[in-house]
């Protein structure tokens, strides 16, 4: 196990001698399964726990996090993606076992594949050009995730050689792949250098995408177009008497929201000591009390503004606008190049993509808009489906802008938003202890 540099020998001993205790309770909450974790604290353990839960396609509806001192005590209220309690005992057992090993297990990797990392300026048809290059070079795309945000694109593509079926290790071929993809990403007017990287070391895909877009400084770019006007609201205040910085976030709820926020805070070298997440309908309210890994709070207005921009970007990257299309077909060489070329020829822009291959069957999801970021014309979508195959390409989700928007209940934020005053740290600690079952009342 690789230890963080800031841990002394005593802290390492405590972690070795106190493996996490995990309890899953289906009786204590009427509409969710409670997952309780008690462990010695180390930097990143909160993110690892959330990552395990969300990677199992579970949705976190409420969370109470408390990790002062050397101990980490959390409660998560989770459901499946349909909003139901967990009932599959094999999934519950797997989650318990995985959470019980979070002190000692690194990120899950994908073996037998080569990873391609791409970042650059997004444009209509870029993904089509990328897949066309890979097809011409006899490179088979097995899995991939692509995010776009503020005019930038990040893609993590897992590939193997078409002929051998093995990872690509030939240095000459790797150099060729990098050079051709870099030329595609640069285009004619990329004012910042496009980046490509070929690696056999594969890490957690979504965490790596956040790191790539953060390194690309997508959070500094102005939004191209936002079609729903529902931007995240983030505010920060320092609690000097306790030595924390308090962060409030109010935004639309969605899958993996807590992961995206905590991932960004962790990679920015902040430690979450106390936090709550509450969801009401389609809204999420989050509150975090953080410090730097050296124990200091946010120290300047410039740093505060940077954290706000980075958290907004983290929330928006996965919340791509567009019609969600599912492609399910027999996998074959050049399939992705053909499908994305059809999108490009019909003026559709891919804002996000999730590509996977199982048992020679390709199951891919694409989020598409028109060429300037507005909702795509339904007639064009139908025309594209006819060209690719009505049974192969299906519309799975249509953005809310297509529908008449219902009046949203005017719920006041659970914890202040914008200029509202943060909940006192003392009250938050008591509330967390109550939800952790350590005290009987926090009133």
Secondary structure as UniProt FT lines:
FT   TURN            5..6
FT   HELIX           9..17
FT   STRAND          21..25
FT   STRAND          33..40
FT   TURN            43..44
FT   HELIX           45..55
FT   TURN            56..57
FT   STRAND          58..66
FT   TURN            69..70
FT   STRAND          71..80
FT   TURN            81..82
FT   HELIX           89..99
FT   TURN            100..104
FT   TURN            111..112
FT   STRAND          114..121
FT   TURN            124..125
FT   HELIX           126..136
FT   TURN            137..138
FT   STRAND          139..149
FT   TURN            150..151
FT   STRAND          152..161
FT   TURN            162..164
FT   HELIX           171..186
FT   TURN            187..189
FT   STRAND          195..199
FT   HELIX           205..215
FT   TURN            216..217
FT   HELIX           218..220
FT   STRAND          233..239
FT   TURN            240..243
FT   STRAND          244..252
FT   TURN            255..256
FT   HELIX           257..267
FT   TURN            268..269
FT   STRAND          270..280
FT   TURN            281..282
FT   STRAND          283..292
FT   TURN            293..294
FT   HELIX           301..317
FT   STRAND          323..330
FT   TURN            333..334
FT   HELIX           335..345
FT   TURN            346..347
FT   STRAND          349..358
FT   TURN            359..360
FT   STRAND          361..369
FT   TURN            371..372
FT   HELIX           378..388
FT   TURN            390..392
FT   STRAND          393..397
FT   HELIX           400..402
FT   TURN            418..419
FT   HELIX           425..435
FT   TURN            436..437
//
